[in-house]
Amino acid sequence: MAALTETHHDAPLPALTQARRLVVKIGSALLVDQVTGALRADWLRALAADVAMLKARGMDVILVSSGSIALGRNVLALGQGALSLDEAQAAASVGQIRLARAYEAALEPHGIVAAQILLTLDDSADRRRYLNTRATFAALLARGAVPIVNENDTIATDEIRYGDNDRLAANVAVMAGADICVLLSDIDGLYTANPRVDASARHLSVVASITPDIEAMAGDAGTGLSKGGMKTKLMAARTATAAGCAMAIAQGAGLNPLSAMTQGARVTWFTATLDPQTARKAWISAMKPKGALRLDAGAAAALARGKSLLPAGVVAVMGDFQRGDPVAMEGPDGARLGLGLSRYTATEARAIAGHRSDEITAILGYPGRAALVHRDDMAV
């Protein structure tokens, strides 16, 4: 098992405090008391203090939180048994309000604005929705807000659900370009066997790759309120690390779990070989373009300096593409300069080509984004 590293102090572990952008997943069992169904308010206040501490270090923080169904079912007196789909969606619709209000109340004393984002599997599978979500994250984080993400259980059917927030957190990390994703759990990481039933189980501090041996160690068990077991966490790790995002499984039951990580609490790290930006550019580079944008000399030079492509620098639009589709970017001589994801359809791009960004609204009749291809969505 060359991919395993047992717990020791010399392991080259990622450092939480060095993250530029962090995604933290919070399970229902951590946030909601399993006996009473009530919010663990003291725990949430302590987590908010951790978030404030990390943000004070200049870090962007996104929280992916379970708990809406667990909170809502208590209000609707639905009991603790299995819920039908319509009961679960009803509970979520009630619980989402309470969940958002709880985060707002916990973060507000630290001067932090909480924002709610509800997602389904379709939102990350569809490229246009993916870009919309990515742009929303960027706008919120640029203004210092903390997005609180949850699966939109009120409308999602089984066919378009993640089904667990471990994988949702990993996908959010990819969308937002995070470099670290932390799954707060009821266990401090991955073991060679279930430590609750096998006293010889060994904790693993570093997993360099998810091999069949690693997969064999994952059990199915989750807590009473949680749908995610270790298998879903390994699936999340595959998604995150492939996009250049390191992932950790950490014990979250105690107060201030993120502070505990900064002080050396035992966790399991899944390491990434690429950084998020490099991984994203490699993903874009492998796409087949559905159109092309011919640039003037000024725009070509701006691209070489790492700038976004503005409509003013486009002299011709070729092909028929939709928003979010890959397009080739060509210099004045037709030589390919790179590939990027268009923020406009081909029809819109033709209309605004050669015009300043402040003219877009008047031309299209509705507000648009300043860049035709943003620098984060291109490989040059």
Contacts in CASP RR format, 6 or more apart in sequence:
PFRMAT RR
TARGET T0000
AUTHOR 0000-0000-0000
METHOD contacts of the structure
MODEL  1
MAALTETHHDAPLPALTQARRLVVKIGSALLVDQVTGALRADWLRALAAD
VAMLKARGMDVILVSSGSIALGRNVLALGQGALSLDEAQAAASVGQIRLA
RAYEAALEPHGIVAAQILLTLDDSADRRRYLNTRATFAALLARGAVPIVN
ENDTIATDEIRYGDNDRLAANVAVMAGADICVLLSDIDGLYTANPRVDAS
ARHLSVVASITPDIEAMAGDAGTGLSKGGMKTKLMAARTATAAGCAMAIA
QGAGLNPLSAMTQGARVTWFTATLDPQTARKAWISAMKPKGALRLDAGAA
AALARGKSLLPAGVVAVMGDFQRGDPVAMEGPDGARLGLGLSRYTATEAR
AIAGHRSDEITAILGYPGRAALVHRDDMAV
1 211 0 8 1.000
1 213 0 8 1.000
1 214 0 8 1.000
2 208 0 8 1.000
3 207 0 8 1.000
3 208 0 8 1.000
3 209 0 8 1.000
3 210 0 8 1.000
3 211 0 8 1.000
3 213 0 8 1.000
3 214 0 8 1.000
4 204 0 8 1.000
4 206 0 8 1.000
4 207 0 8 1.000
4 208 0 8 1.000
4 213 0 8 1.000
4 214 0 8 1.000
5 11 0 8 1.000
5 204 0 8 1.000
5 205 0 8 1.000
5 206 0 8 1.000
5 207 0 8 1.000
5 208 0 8 1.000
6 202 0 8 1.000
6 203 0 8 1.000
6 204 0 8 1.000
6 205 0 8 1.000
7 203 0 8 1.000
7 204 0 8 1.000
7 205 0 8 1.000
7 266 0 8 1.000
8 205 0 8 1.000
11 205 0 8 1.000
11 206 0 8 1.000
12 206 0 8 1.000
13 205 0 8 1.000
13 206 0 8 1.000
13 269 0 8 1.000
14 180 0 8 1.000
14 246 0 8 1.000
14 248 0 8 1.000
14 269 0 8 1.000
14 271 0 8 1.000
16 22 0 8 1.000
16 54 0 8 1.000
16 180 0 8 1.000
16 182 0 8 1.000
16 248 0 8 1.000
16 258 0 8 1.000
16 261 0 8 1.000
16 262 0 8 1.000
17 54 0 8 1.000
17 57 0 8 1.000
17 59 0 8 1.000
17 262 0 8 1.000
19 54 0 8 1.000
19 59 0 8 1.000
19 178 0 8 1.000
19 179 0 8 1.000
19 180 0 8 1.000
20 59 0 8 1.000
20 60 0 8 1.000
20 179 0 8 1.000
21 59 0 8 1.000
21 60 0 8 1.000
21 61 0 8 1.000
21 62 0 8 1.000
21 141 0 8 1.000
21 176 0 8 1.000
21 177 0 8 1.000
21 178 0 8 1.000
21 179 0 8 1.000
21 180 0 8 1.000
22 54 0 8 1.000
22 59 0 8 1.000
22 60 0 8 1.000
22 61 0 8 1.000
22 62 0 8 1.000
22 178 0 8 1.000
22 179 0 8 1.000
22 180 0 8 1.000
22 181 0 8 1.000
22 182 0 8 1.000
23 62 0 8 1.000
23 63 0 8 1.000
23 64 0 8 1.000
23 169 0 8 1.000
23 172 0 8 1.000
23 173 0 8 1.000
23 176 0 8 1.000
23 178 0 8 1.000
23 180 0 8 1.000
23 181 0 8 1.000
23 182 0 8 1.000
23 245 0 8 1.000
24 51 0 8 1.000
24 61 0 8 1.000
24 62 0 8 1.000
24 63 0 8 1.000
24 64 0 8 1.000
24 169 0 8 1.000
24 181 0 8 1.000
24 182 0 8 1.000
24 184 0 8 1.000
24 258 0 8 1.000
25 63 0 8 1.000
25 64 0 8 1.000
25 65 0 8 1.000
25 66 0 8 1.000
25 165 0 8 1.000
25 166 0 8 1.000
25 168 0 8 1.000
25 169 0 8 1.000
25 181 0 8 1.000
25 182 0 8 1.000
25 183 0 8 1.000
25 184 0 8 1.000
26 47 0 8 1.000
26 63 0 8 1.000
26 64 0 8 1.000
26 65 0 8 1.000
26 66 0 8 1.000
26 165 0 8 1.000
26 184 0 8 1.000
27 65 0 8 1.000
27 66 0 8 1.000
27 67 0 8 1.000
27 165 0 8 1.000
27 184 0 8 1.000
27 185 0 8 1.000
27 225 0 8 1.000
27 226 0 8 1.000
28 66 0 8 1.000
28 67 0 8 1.000
28 69 0 8 1.000
28 70 0 8 1.000
28 223 0 8 1.000
28 225 0 8 1.000
28 226 0 8 1.000
29 186 0 8 1.000
29 223 0 8 1.000
29 224 0 8 1.000
29 225 0 8 1.000
29 226 0 8 1.000
30 40 0 8 1.000
30 43 0 8 1.000
30 184 0 8 1.000
30 186 0 8 1.000
30 252 0 8 1.000
30 253 0 8 1.000
31 39 0 8 1.000
31 40 0 8 1.000
31 43 0 8 1.000
31 44 0 8 1.000
31 65 0 8 1.000
31 66 0 8 1.000
31 67 0 8 1.000
31 70 0 8 1.000
32 38 0 8 1.000
32 39 0 8 1.000
32 40 0 8 1.000
32 67 0 8 1.000
32 70 0 8 1.000
32 71 0 8 1.000
32 225 0 8 1.000
33 39 0 8 1.000
33 40 0 8 1.000
34 223 0 8 1.000
34 224 0 8 1.000
34 225 0 8 1.000
36 74 0 8 1.000
37 70 0 8 1.000
37 71 0 8 1.000
37 74 0 8 1.000
38 74 0 8 1.000
39 71 0 8 1.000
39 98 0 8 1.000
39 102 0 8 1.000
41 102 0 8 1.000
41 106 0 8 1.000
42 255 0 8 1.000
43 254 0 8 1.000
43 255 0 8 1.000
44 102 0 8 1.000
44 103 0 8 1.000
44 106 0 8 1.000
45 106 0 8 1.000
46 254 0 8 1.000
46 255 0 8 1.000
46 256 0 8 1.000
47 106 0 8 1.000
47 256 0 8 1.000
47 257 0 8 1.000
47 258 0 8 1.000
48 103 0 8 1.000
48 106 0 8 1.000
48 107 0 8 1.000
48 109 0 8 1.000
48 110 0 8 1.000
48 112 0 8 1.000
49 110 0 8 1.000
49 256 0 8 1.000
49 259 0 8 1.000
50 256 0 8 1.000
50 257 0 8 1.000
50 258 0 8 1.000
50 259 0 8 1.000
51 61 0 8 1.000
51 63 0 8 1.000
51 107 0 8 1.000
51 110 0 8 1.000
51 112 0 8 1.000
51 146 0 8 1.000
51 258 0 8 1.000
52 107 0 8 1.000
52 110 0 8 1.000
52 111 0 8 1.000
52 112 0 8 1.000
53 258 0 8 1.000
53 259 0 8 1.000
54 61 0 8 1.000
54 258 0 8 1.000
55 61 0 8 1.000
55 112 0 8 1.000
55 144 0 8 1.000
55 146 0 8 1.000
60 141 0 8 1.000
60 144 0 8 1.000
60 176 0 8 1.000
60 178 0 8 1.000
61 146 0 8 1.000
62 137 0 8 1.000
62 141 0 8 1.000
62 146 0 8 1.000
62 147 0 8 1.000
62 149 0 8 1.000
62 172 0 8 1.000
62 173 0 8 1.000
62 176 0 8 1.000
62 178 0 8 1.000
63 103 0 8 1.000
63 146 0 8 1.000
63 147 0 8 1.000
63 148 0 8 1.000
63 149 0 8 1.000
64 149 0 8 1.000
64 150 0 8 1.000
64 165 0 8 1.000
64 168 0 8 1.000
64 169 0 8 1.000
64 172 0 8 1.000
65 99 0 8 1.000
65 103 0 8 1.000
65 148 0 8 1.000
65 149 0 8 1.000
65 150 0 8 1.000
65 165 0 8 1.000
66 150 0 8 1.000
66 165 0 8 1.000
66 225 0 8 1.000
66 226 0 8 1.000
67 95 0 8 1.000
67 99 0 8 1.000
67 150 0 8 1.000
67 225 0 8 1.000
68 91 0 8 1.000
68 92 0 8 1.000
68 95 0 8 1.000
68 96 0 8 1.000
68 98 0 8 1.000
68 99 0 8 1.000
68 150 0 8 1.000
68 153 0 8 1.000
69 83 0 8 1.000
69 88 0 8 1.000
69 91 0 8 1.000
69 92 0 8 1.000
69 95 0 8 1.000
69 153 0 8 1.000
70 225 0 8 1.000
71 91 0 8 1.000
71 94 0 8 1.000
71 95 0 8 1.000
71 98 0 8 1.000
71 99 0 8 1.000
72 78 0 8 1.000
72 91 0 8 1.000
72 92 0 8 1.000
72 94 0 8 1.000
72 95 0 8 1.000
72 98 0 8 1.000
73 79 0 8 1.000
73 80 0 8 1.000
73 83 0 8 1.000
73 87 0 8 1.000
73 91 0 8 1.000
75 91 0 8 1.000
75 94 0 8 1.000
75 95 0 8 1.000
75 98 0 8 1.000
76 90 0 8 1.000
76 91 0 8 1.000
76 94 0 8 1.000
78 87 0 8 1.000
78 91 0 8 1.000
83 91 0 8 1.000
85 157 0 8 1.000
85 158 0 8 1.000
88 153 0 8 1.000
89 153 0 8 1.000
89 154 0 8 1.000
89 155 0 8 1.000
92 153 0 8 1.000
92 154 0 8 1.000
93 154 0 8 1.000
96 116 0 8 1.000
96 118 0 8 1.000
96 150 0 8 1.000
96 153 0 8 1.000
96 154 0 8 1.000
99 148 0 8 1.000
99 150 0 8 1.000
100 114 0 8 1.000
100 116 0 8 1.000
100 148 0 8 1.000
103 114 0 8 1.000
103 146 0 8 1.000
103 148 0 8 1.000
104 114 0 8 1.000
107 113 0 8 1.000
107 114 0 8 1.000
107 146 0 8 1.000
108 114 0 8 1.000
112 144 0 8 1.000
112 145 0 8 1.000
112 146 0 8 1.000
113 143 0 8 1.000
113 144 0 8 1.000
113 145 0 8 1.000
113 146 0 8 1.000
114 145 0 8 1.000
114 146 0 8 1.000
114 148 0 8 1.000
115 140 0 8 1.000
115 145 0 8 1.000
115 146 0 8 1.000
115 147 0 8 1.000
115 148 0 8 1.000
116 147 0 8 1.000
116 148 0 8 1.000
116 150 0 8 1.000
117 133 0 8 1.000
117 136 0 8 1.000
117 137 0 8 1.000
117 147 0 8 1.000
117 148 0 8 1.000
117 149 0 8 1.000
117 150 0 8 1.000
118 149 0 8 1.000
118 150 0 8 1.000
118 151 0 8 1.000
118 152 0 8 1.000
118 154 0 8 1.000
119 133 0 8 1.000
119 149 0 8 1.000
119 150 0 8 1.000
119 151 0 8 1.000
119 152 0 8 1.000
119 168 0 8 1.000
119 172 0 8 1.000
120 151 0 8 1.000
120 152 0 8 1.000
120 155 0 8 1.000
120 156 0 8 1.000
120 160 0 8 1.000
120 161 0 8 1.000
120 162 0 8 1.000
121 156 0 8 1.000
121 160 0 8 1.000
121 161 0 8 1.000
121 162 0 8 1.000
122 129 0 8 1.000
122 160 0 8 1.000
123 129 0 8 1.000
123 130 0 8 1.000
123 133 0 8 1.000
124 130 0 8 1.000
124 133 0 8 1.000
124 171 0 8 1.000
124 174 0 8 1.000
124 175 0 8 1.000
127 324 0 8 1.000
127 325 0 8 1.000
127 341 0 8 1.000
128 322 0 8 1.000
128 323 0 8 1.000
128 324 0 8 1.000
130 175 0 8 1.000
130 324 0 8 1.000
131 323 0 8 1.000
131 324 0 8 1.000
131 341 0 8 1.000
131 343 0 8 1.000
131 377 0 8 1.000
133 175 0 8 1.000
134 175 0 8 1.000
134 176 0 8 1.000
134 376 0 8 1.000
135 369 0 8 1.000
136 147 0 8 1.000
137 147 0 8 1.000
137 172 0 8 1.000
137 175 0 8 1.000
137 176 0 8 1.000
138 176 0 8 1.000
138 376 0 8 1.000
140 147 0 8 1.000
141 147 0 8 1.000
141 176 0 8 1.000
149 168 0 8 1.000
149 169 0 8 1.000
149 172 0 8 1.000
150 165 0 8 1.000
151 161 0 8 1.000
151 162 0 8 1.000
151 163 0 8 1.000
151 165 0 8 1.000
151 168 0 8 1.000
153 161 0 8 1.000
162 168 0 8 1.000
162 171 0 8 1.000
163 227 0 8 1.000
164 227 0 8 1.000
164 228 0 8 1.000
164 229 0 8 1.000
164 232 0 8 1.000
165 228 0 8 1.000
166 183 0 8 1.000
166 228 0 8 1.000
166 229 0 8 1.000
166 232 0 8 1.000
166 233 0 8 1.000
166 235 0 8 1.000
166 236 0 8 1.000
167 232 0 8 1.000
167 235 0 8 1.000
167 236 0 8 1.000
167 239 0 8 1.000
169 181 0 8 1.000
169 183 0 8 1.000
169 236 0 8 1.000
170 181 0 8 1.000
170 235 0 8 1.000
170 236 0 8 1.000
170 237 0 8 1.000
170 238 0 8 1.000
170 239 0 8 1.000
170 240 0 8 1.000
170 245 0 8 1.000
170 247 0 8 1.000
171 239 0 8 1.000
172 178 0 8 1.000
173 180 0 8 1.000
173 181 0 8 1.000
173 240 0 8 1.000
173 243 0 8 1.000
173 245 0 8 1.000
173 247 0 8 1.000
174 239 0 8 1.000
174 240 0 8 1.000
174 243 0 8 1.000
174 245 0 8 1.000
174 276 0 8 1.000
177 243 0 8 1.000
177 245 0 8 1.000
177 276 0 8 1.000
177 277 0 8 1.000
177 280 0 8 1.000
178 245 0 8 1.000
178 276 0 8 1.000
179 244 0 8 1.000
179 245 0 8 1.000
179 246 0 8 1.000
179 275 0 8 1.000
179 276 0 8 1.000
180 245 0 8 1.000
180 246 0 8 1.000
180 247 0 8 1.000
180 248 0 8 1.000
181 236 0 8 1.000
181 240 0 8 1.000
181 245 0 8 1.000
181 246 0 8 1.000
181 247 0 8 1.000
181 248 0 8 1.000
182 247 0 8 1.000
182 248 0 8 1.000
182 250 0 8 1.000
182 258 0 8 1.000
182 261 0 8 1.000
183 233 0 8 1.000
183 236 0 8 1.000
183 247 0 8 1.000
183 248 0 8 1.000
183 249 0 8 1.000
183 250 0 8 1.000
184 250 0 8 1.000
184 251 0 8 1.000
184 252 0 8 1.000
184 257 0 8 1.000
185 233 0 8 1.000
185 249 0 8 1.000
185 250 0 8 1.000
185 251 0 8 1.000
185 252 0 8 1.000
186 222 0 8 1.000
186 223 0 8 1.000
186 226 0 8 1.000
186 251 0 8 1.000
186 252 0 8 1.000
186 253 0 8 1.000
187 195 0 8 1.000
187 249 0 8 1.000
187 251 0 8 1.000
188 203 0 8 1.000
188 249 0 8 1.000
188 250 0 8 1.000
188 251 0 8 1.000
188 265 0 8 1.000
188 266 0 8 1.000
188 267 0 8 1.000
188 268 0 8 1.000
189 203 0 8 1.000
189 204 0 8 1.000
189 249 0 8 1.000
189 250 0 8 1.000
189 251 0 8 1.000
189 266 0 8 1.000
189 267 0 8 1.000
189 268 0 8 1.000
190 203 0 8 1.000
190 204 0 8 1.000
190 207 0 8 1.000
190 214 0 8 1.000
190 217 0 8 1.000
190 218 0 8 1.000
190 230 0 8 1.000
190 233 0 8 1.000
190 234 0 8 1.000
190 249 0 8 1.000
190 268 0 8 1.000
191 201 0 8 1.000
191 202 0 8 1.000
191 203 0 8 1.000
191 204 0 8 1.000
191 217 0 8 1.000
192 201 0 8 1.000
192 202 0 8 1.000
192 204 0 8 1.000
192 217 0 8 1.000
193 200 0 8 1.000
193 201 0 8 1.000
193 217 0 8 1.000
194 201 0 8 1.000
194 219 0 8 1.000
194 221 0 8 1.000
195 201 0 8 1.000
195 203 0 8 1.000
203 266 0 8 1.000
203 268 0 8 1.000
204 268 0 8 1.000
205 266 0 8 1.000
205 267 0 8 1.000
205 268 0 8 1.000
205 269 0 8 1.000
206 268 0 8 1.000
206 269 0 8 1.000
206 271 0 8 1.000
207 214 0 8 1.000
207 237 0 8 1.000
207 268 0 8 1.000
207 269 0 8 1.000
207 270 0 8 1.000
207 271 0 8 1.000
208 271 0 8 1.000
210 234 0 8 1.000
210 237 0 8 1.000
210 238 0 8 1.000
210 270 0 8 1.000
214 234 0 8 1.000
215 231 0 8 1.000
215 234 0 8 1.000
217 230 0 8 1.000
218 229 0 8 1.000
218 230 0 8 1.000
218 231 0 8 1.000
218 233 0 8 1.000
218 234 0 8 1.000
219 229 0 8 1.000
219 230 0 8 1.000
219 231 0 8 1.000
220 229 0 8 1.000
220 230 0 8 1.000
220 231 0 8 1.000
221 229 0 8 1.000
221 230 0 8 1.000
222 228 0 8 1.000
222 229 0 8 1.000
233 249 0 8 1.000
236 247 0 8 1.000
237 247 0 8 1.000
237 270 0 8 1.000
240 246 0 8 1.000
240 247 0 8 1.000
240 270 0 8 1.000
240 272 0 8 1.000
241 247 0 8 1.000
241 270 0 8 1.000
241 271 0 8 1.000
241 272 0 8 1.000
241 273 0 8 1.000
242 272 0 8 1.000
242 279 0 8 1.000
243 272 0 8 1.000
243 276 0 8 1.000
243 279 0 8 1.000
243 280 0 8 1.000
243 283 0 8 1.000
244 272 0 8 1.000
244 273 0 8 1.000
244 274 0 8 1.000
244 275 0 8 1.000
244 276 0 8 1.000
244 278 0 8 1.000
244 279 0 8 1.000
245 272 0 8 1.000
245 276 0 8 1.000
246 269 0 8 1.000
246 270 0 8 1.000
246 271 0 8 1.000
246 272 0 8 1.000
247 269 0 8 1.000
247 270 0 8 1.000
247 272 0 8 1.000
248 261 0 8 1.000
248 267 0 8 1.000
248 268 0 8 1.000
248 269 0 8 1.000
248 270 0 8 1.000
249 267 0 8 1.000
249 268 0 8 1.000
250 257 0 8 1.000
250 260 0 8 1.000
250 261 0 8 1.000
250 265 0 8 1.000
250 267 0 8 1.000
251 257 0 8 1.000
251 260 0 8 1.000
251 265 0 8 1.000
251 266 0 8 1.000
251 267 0 8 1.000
254 260 0 8 1.000
257 265 0 8 1.000
261 267 0 8 1.000
272 279 0 8 1.000
274 282 0 8 1.000
277 376 0 8 1.000
280 376 0 8 1.000
281 378 0 8 1.000
281 379 0 8 1.000
282 379 0 8 1.000
284 326 0 8 1.000
284 339 0 8 1.000
284 340 0 8 1.000
284 341 0 8 1.000
284 377 0 8 1.000
284 378 0 8 1.000
284 379 0 8 1.000
285 339 0 8 1.000
285 379 0 8 1.000
287 326 0 8 1.000
287 339 0 8 1.000
288 326 0 8 1.000
289 326 0 8 1.000
289 327 0 8 1.000
289 328 0 8 1.000
289 339 0 8 1.000
290 319 0 8 1.000
290 320 0 8 1.000
290 321 0 8 1.000
290 322 0 8 1.000
290 325 0 8 1.000
290 326 0 8 1.000
290 327 0 8 1.000
291 318 0 8 1.000
291 319 0 8 1.000
291 320 0 8 1.000
291 321 0 8 1.000
291 325 0 8 1.000
291 327 0 8 1.000
291 328 0 8 1.000
291 346 0 8 1.000
292 317 0 8 1.000
292 318 0 8 1.000
292 319 0 8 1.000
292 327 0 8 1.000
292 328 0 8 1.000
292 329 0 8 1.000
292 330 0 8 1.000
293 309 0 8 1.000
293 314 0 8 1.000
293 316 0 8 1.000
293 317 0 8 1.000
293 318 0 8 1.000
293 327 0 8 1.000
293 328 0 8 1.000
293 329 0 8 1.000
293 330 0 8 1.000
293 342 0 8 1.000
293 349 0 8 1.000
293 353 0 8 1.000
293 372 0 8 1.000
293 373 0 8 1.000
294 314 0 8 1.000
294 315 0 8 1.000
294 316 0 8 1.000
294 317 0 8 1.000
294 318 0 8 1.000
294 330 0 8 1.000
294 331 0 8 1.000
294 332 0 8 1.000
294 334 0 8 1.000
295 303 0 8 1.000
295 309 0 8 1.000
295 313 0 8 1.000
295 314 0 8 1.000
295 315 0 8 1.000
295 329 0 8 1.000
295 330 0 8 1.000
295 331 0 8 1.000
295 332 0 8 1.000
295 337 0 8 1.000
296 313 0 8 1.000
296 314 0 8 1.000
296 315 0 8 1.000
296 332 0 8 1.000
297 331 0 8 1.000
297 332 0 8 1.000
298 313 0 8 1.000
299 309 0 8 1.000
299 310 0 8 1.000
299 312 0 8 1.000
299 313 0 8 1.000
299 314 0 8 1.000
300 331 0 8 1.000
300 332 0 8 1.000
300 337 0 8 1.000
302 309 0 8 1.000
302 310 0 8 1.000
303 309 0 8 1.000
303 329 0 8 1.000
303 337 0 8 1.000
303 338 0 8 1.000
303 378 0 8 1.000
303 380 0 8 1.000
304 337 0 8 1.000
304 380 0 8 1.000
306 375 0 8 1.000
306 380 0 8 1.000
307 375 0 8 1.000
308 370 0 8 1.000
308 371 0 8 1.000
308 372 0 8 1.000
308 373 0 8 1.000
308 374 0 8 1.000
308 375 0 8 1.000
308 378 0 8 1.000
309 329 0 8 1.000
309 371 0 8 1.000
309 372 0 8 1.000
309 373 0 8 1.000
309 378 0 8 1.000
310 356 0 8 1.000
310 357 0 8 1.000
310 370 0 8 1.000
310 371 0 8 1.000
310 372 0 8 1.000
311 349 0 8 1.000
311 352 0 8 1.000
311 353 0 8 1.000
311 354 0 8 1.000
311 355 0 8 1.000
311 356 0 8 1.000
311 357 0 8 1.000
311 360 0 8 1.000
311 372 0 8 1.000
312 354 0 8 1.000
312 355 0 8 1.000
312 356 0 8 1.000
312 357 0 8 1.000
313 353 0 8 1.000
313 354 0 8 1.000
314 349 0 8 1.000
314 353 0 8 1.000
314 354 0 8 1.000
314 372 0 8 1.000
315 332 0 8 1.000
315 353 0 8 1.000
315 354 0 8 1.000
316 353 0 8 1.000
317 346 0 8 1.000
317 349 0 8 1.000
317 350 0 8 1.000
317 353 0 8 1.000
319 346 0 8 1.000
320 346 0 8 1.000
321 327 0 8 1.000
321 342 0 8 1.000
321 345 0 8 1.000
321 346 0 8 1.000
322 342 0 8 1.000
322 345 0 8 1.000
322 346 0 8 1.000
323 342 0 8 1.000
323 343 0 8 1.000
323 344 0 8 1.000
323 345 0 8 1.000
323 348 0 8 1.000
324 341 0 8 1.000
324 342 0 8 1.000
324 343 0 8 1.000
325 341 0 8 1.000
325 342 0 8 1.000
326 339 0 8 1.000
326 340 0 8 1.000
326 341 0 8 1.000
326 342 0 8 1.000
327 339 0 8 1.000
327 340 0 8 1.000
327 341 0 8 1.000
327 342 0 8 1.000
327 373 0 8 1.000
328 336 0 8 1.000
328 338 0 8 1.000
328 339 0 8 1.000
328 340 0 8 1.000
329 336 0 8 1.000
329 337 0 8 1.000
329 338 0 8 1.000
329 339 0 8 1.000
329 340 0 8 1.000
329 373 0 8 1.000
329 378 0 8 1.000
329 380 0 8 1.000
330 336 0 8 1.000
330 337 0 8 1.000
331 337 0 8 1.000
337 380 0 8 1.000
338 378 0 8 1.000
338 379 0 8 1.000
338 380 0 8 1.000
339 378 0 8 1.000
339 379 0 8 1.000
340 373 0 8 1.000
340 377 0 8 1.000
340 378 0 8 1.000
340 379 0 8 1.000
341 373 0 8 1.000
341 377 0 8 1.000
341 378 0 8 1.000
342 349 0 8 1.000
342 372 0 8 1.000
342 373 0 8 1.000
343 369 0 8 1.000
343 371 0 8 1.000
343 372 0 8 1.000
343 373 0 8 1.000
343 374 0 8 1.000
343 377 0 8 1.000
344 352 0 8 1.000
344 369 0 8 1.000
344 372 0 8 1.000
348 364 0 8 1.000
349 372 0 8 1.000
351 363 0 8 1.000
351 364 0 8 1.000
352 359 0 8 1.000
352 360 0 8 1.000
352 363 0 8 1.000
352 364 0 8 1.000
352 372 0 8 1.000
355 363 0 8 1.000
357 370 0 8 1.000
357 371 0 8 1.000
360 367 0 8 1.000
360 368 0 8 1.000
360 370 0 8 1.000
361 367 0 8 1.000
361 368 0 8 1.000
END
